[in-house]
Amino acid sequence: MLILTVKTHLISWLKPLTIFFVSVSAHLPEVAPDIMVKLTDEYSHEFIIEPPVVENRLIKINIYKATGLDGIPSWLLRDFALFLCQPLAAMFNASIREGYVRPIWKSAEVIPVPKVPRPHSCLTDLRPISLLPCVAKILESIIGQWVFSALEPTFDPNQFGSTTALYHPRIGSYDSRVADCPRSRWGC
């Protein structure tokens, strides 16, 4: 009887929680399939992922992160990076060339994590944490680096937020100016 009561209580939380998490992106229009034009051979030669790049990313995986829906543990990817880099690079390149991302790589398991010790409302006291497949995160990081490199010349020279992943040339000059200022001015 106790198990049935607990299960009923959990199910009563699930529907409002699901509705809330889905509502965050409900206003966004669906992506039209014709938006992604297949890349031609002339264009896609710039965007080829080499196996050593994949191997380097696999070696740096945090093995303490949770496994995504693909069920592949991060330690396995890290420990067998030398053997997995070649087939993963081929899969990544095929995905880029064809403009298609496998559905399992786009899937996430959303886990509600409490913001407070005893949550009372699923709408305000829980934070959604997405568990993504590690392989998808590697592909995303490589493509993200390409996009960042393409957009970086358009950034304002005083932009510092969202650029911490890569070296920002203006930070060095900023640090030297701060070091030259009298300590009393900065309250040190």
N, C-alpha and C positions, 0 to 999 in steps of 0.2 A: 504494500500500500504506500509506503514511504517513497519507493522508487517511482511509482506512478505519479505521486504528488510533485516530486522534484521535476520529473519529465514534463508534466503539464505546465509547471511554472516556467521552465526554460523555453518551451514552445510559445508561451504567451509573450515572451520577450523578443522572440525571433522576428515576428512579422513587423512590428514597429521599427526594429533595428534595421532590418533589410530595407524597408521603405525609406528610412532616413539616409542610409548609405547610398542608395540608388538616387535619391533626390539631389544629391550634390552635383551630379552631372546630367540630370534629366533634361535640363533646358538646352543642352548642346545638341545641334542637329547631327543626324547620322552621317557618317562619311560616305560619300558616293564612291562606288567601286571604280568609276572611270577617272577619278582624280589621279590615281597612280598610273602614269604612262610607263610602259615597259622601257627600260633603258636600252639604248642601242649599244652595239659593240664599240662604236666610236666614243661614246660618252662614258661608258662604265669602266673603261680601262684605267681611269683615274681612281676608281673605288674598288680596289682589290685588297682583300684581307689576307696577308701572308701568314702561314702557320707559326712562325716565331712570335708574331704579335699576339696570336691566340694563346700560345704557350706561356708567354709572359703574363698575360691576364689570368690564366688558369693558376699559375704558381702563386699569384698574389691574392687568391680568393680567401676570404675570411671563413675558416672552417667552423666557426661557432655560430654562423647565421643559420636560420631554419631552412629546411628544404621546401621548395615550391611544389606545385601540383605535378610536375614531371617526376617527382620522387627520386631524383638523382642527388645524393648527398654531396655537399661541397668538398668534403675531404676526398671523395673518390675522384672528383675532377682535378683537385690539386695534386694528389699522389700519382695520377696517371696522365698528367699534362703532356708528357712527351709523346704518349701514344694517341691521345685524343685530339691534339692540336690539328693534325692533318685533316681528319674527317670533319671536325667542327669548322675549320676554315673553308672547306669545300661546301658545307651546308650554308654557312654565312654568305659566301660569294654567290651561291645559287639563289639564295633569298633576295639578295640585293639585285642581282641580274634580272630576276623574274618579277621583282616588286611584290613578293608574297612572303608573309611571315606566318609560320606554322601556328595554328590556333593554340596549341599547348604553350607556346612561348608568350602569347598575349594574355593567357589566363592567370588569374591571381586568386589566392585564398585570402579572404578578408577576415581578420581576427579582431574582435572588439576587445580593446585593452582598457581597463578602468583608469581614469584620470585621478580619481580619488579612492581612498581605501574602501568605502562602502558606497558603490554607485546606487543612486535612487532613480535616475532617469537615464534611459538609453539614448536620449537625444542630446543631453548635455554632459553626461558623466563618463561617456565612453569615446575612445579614439580608435578609428579604423587603422589597422596595420595590415598592409598587403604583403603576403608571402609570394614572391615572384620566383620563377625558375632561374637558377644561377646562370644557365647557358644564355637565357634571354638578356640578363643583366650584362653579360660580357659583350654581346652583340650591340646592345644599346649604348654601352660605354664607348665602343669603337666609333659608332656612327655619331654619337654625341661629340666626340673629339673632332671629327671631321666638320660637323656643323659649327662648333665653337671656333675652329680655325678659319672657316670661311667668313664668319660674322665678326670675328675679333677686330678687323680693321675698321669696322663701322662703329665700334664702341667709343663712347666719350672718353677722352684721356684720363678723366678724373673718376671713372667708373671702377669701383672696387668690389661691390657686391656681385655675387654669382660668378666670380672669376677666380675663386680660390683653388679650383681644381688644377689650374695650370698657372705657370709663372706669369705674373703681370709686370711688365717692364717699368711701370711708374712707381711701384712699391719701393724699389731700391732707392729712387731719388727722394721719395717721401721720407723714408727712414733716415737718410742722411741729413735732411733739413731738420727733422725733429732732434737729431743728435746734436746739431750745431746750436740749437736754441738754449738760452740760459735755463737752468733747472727751476728757478723760482717762477718763471713764466708758466711752466707746465704743472706746477704744484708738487714737484718731487722733492 
